[in-house]
């Protein structure tokens, strides 16, 4: 019975991840998100997305060059289509001092697909709970609601 609960939990996370990807695609198509960077590593590429909706500036050409702005728009549409075709998807959220960015990648860019997993999420939360308390105040009651586990 516990095994079925874990499978349902994973399925719910996978569906949530899919919805987040769809929202990202819609935000790209509506101009609220845009490509802000490209990260190249050995054998893989990931794209950084930002925009007004998450506190960063929209990338635009200097001196208002329409062809460059059109090219940026085309790139955003291509990224959205790749997300909708499930060729790429969100892999991380990068937080800076004033804004945050979403990183997307996938098999088409040489990176394996990230599939949401409840056990991995729990391990990451445990690691976060061990590292962060020294620097930030954490509301453990909220964390317990999110993870379903009590602080040790």
MIDRENSE-152178 format. One record per residue (C-alpha): residue in one letter; x, y, z. Coordinates in steps of 0.05 Angstrom, whole numbers, padded with zeros to 5 digits. Layout:
BEGIN
('A',(X,Y,Z))
...
***
This chain:
BEGIN
('X',(00000,00000,00000))
('X',(00057,00047,00017))
('X',(00088,00032,-00051))
('X',(00024,00056,-00086))
('X',(00026,00121,-00046))
('X',(00098,00133,-00068))
('X',(00080,00120,-00141))
('X',(00022,00170,-00136))
('X',(00068,00221,-00103))
('X',(00118,00214,-00161))
('X',(00062,00219,-00213))
('X',(00036,00283,-00180))
('X',(00106,00313,-00182))
('X',(00114,00294,-00255))
('X',(00047,00327,-00272))
('X',(00067,00389,-00233))
('X',(00133,00392,-00270))
('X',(00096,00386,-00336))
('X',(00048,00444,-00317))
('X',(00108,00487,-00297))
('X',(00138,00474,-00366))
('X',(00073,00493,-00400))
('X',(00070,00557,-00360))
('X',(00142,00573,-00380))
('X',(00124,00562,-00453))
('X',(00063,00608,-00447))
('X',(00105,00662,-00413))
('X',(00157,00656,-00470))
('X',(00102,00664,-00522))
('X',(00072,00724,-00487))
('X',(00138,00760,-00478))
('X',(00141,00755,-00402))
('X',(00202,00709,-00407))
('X',(00259,00711,-00456))
('X',(00326,00678,-00465))
('X',(00378,00712,-00422))
('X',(00438,00666,-00430))
('X',(00466,00602,-00457))
('X',(00509,00556,-00415))
('X',(00556,00509,-00452))
('X',(00588,00451,-00415))
('X',(00624,00390,-00442))
('X',(00571,00353,-00481))
('X',(00511,00395,-00459))
('X',(00477,00462,-00466))
('X',(00426,00496,-00421))
('X',(00388,00560,-00432))
('X',(00374,00613,-00379))
('X',(00307,00648,-00382))
('X',(00287,00713,-00348))
('X',(00239,00770,-00356))
('X',(00195,00822,-00324))
('X',(00150,00771,-00290))
('X',(00208,00745,-00248))
('X',(00244,00809,-00235))
('X',(00295,00814,-00292))
('X',(00296,00858,-00354))
('X',(00272,00834,-00421))
('X',(00330,00825,-00469))
('X',(00325,00876,-00525))
('X',(00372,00901,-00579))
('X',(00413,00963,-00566))
('X',(00388,01024,-00605))
('X',(00323,00987,-00620))
('X',(00347,00945,-00679))
('X',(00284,00911,-00702))
('X',(00317,00852,-00736))
('X',(00355,00834,-00672))
('X',(00291,00840,-00630))
('X',(00255,00797,-00682))
('X',(00311,00745,-00677))
('X',(00304,00744,-00601))
('X',(00229,00734,-00609))
('X',(00240,00677,-00657))
('X',(00288,00643,-00609))
('X',(00237,00650,-00553))
('X',(00183,00617,-00597))
('X',(00231,00560,-00615))
('X',(00246,00549,-00541))
('X',(00171,00549,-00525))
('X',(00159,00498,-00580))
('X',(00215,00454,-00554))
('X',(00184,00457,-00485))
('X',(00115,00440,-00511))
('X',(00145,00382,-00551))
('X',(00178,00358,-00486))
('X',(00247,00362,-00517))
('X',(00270,00410,-00462))
('X',(00243,00429,-00394))
('X',(00259,00465,-00329))
('X',(00319,00437,-00292))
('X',(00334,00492,-00241))
('X',(00318,00560,-00213))
('X',(00378,00605,-00202))
('X',(00369,00659,-00149))
('X',(00412,00721,-00148))
('X',(00409,00780,-00101))
('X',(00355,00817,-00140))
('X',(00323,00769,-00188))
('X',(00319,00697,-00209))
('X',(00325,00657,-00273))
('X',(00298,00592,-00298))
('X',(00344,00543,-00332))
('X',(00318,00495,-00385))
('X',(00353,00438,-00422))
('X',(00339,00368,-00446))
('X',(00359,00312,-00492))
('X',(00361,00356,-00553))
('X',(00417,00396,-00519))
('X',(00456,00335,-00496))
('X',(00428,00333,-00425))
('X',(00386,00276,-00398))
('X',(00314,00291,-00382))
('X',(00302,00312,-00310))
('X',(00244,00272,-00281))
('X',(00214,00294,-00216))
('X',(00224,00244,-00159))
('X',(00196,00249,-00089))
('X',(00254,00211,-00056))
('X',(00305,00257,-00090))
('X',(00265,00318,-00070))
('X',(00265,00294,00002))
('X',(00340,00284,00001))
('X',(00350,00354,-00028))
('X',(00306,00384,00026))
('X',(00346,00347,00080))
('X',(00411,00374,00051))
('X',(00380,00444,00048))
('X',(00359,00437,00121))
('X',(00430,00419,00141))
('X',(00464,00475,00102))
('X',(00418,00535,00104))
('X',(00398,00544,00178))
('X',(00465,00576,00194))
('X',(00450,00632,00145))
('X',(00375,00640,00140))
('X',(00315,00633,00185))
('X',(00271,00575,00161))
('X',(00198,00566,00179))
('X',(00201,00491,00194))
('X',(00125,00486,00199))
('X',(00119,00506,00126))
('X',(00176,00459,00107))
('X',(00140,00402,00143))
('X',(00077,00416,00103))
('X',(00117,00415,00038))
('X',(00157,00352,00052))
('X',(00111,00314,00099))
('X',(00170,00302,00146))
('X',(00186,00329,00214))
('X',(00252,00364,00230))
('X',(00299,00319,00269))
***
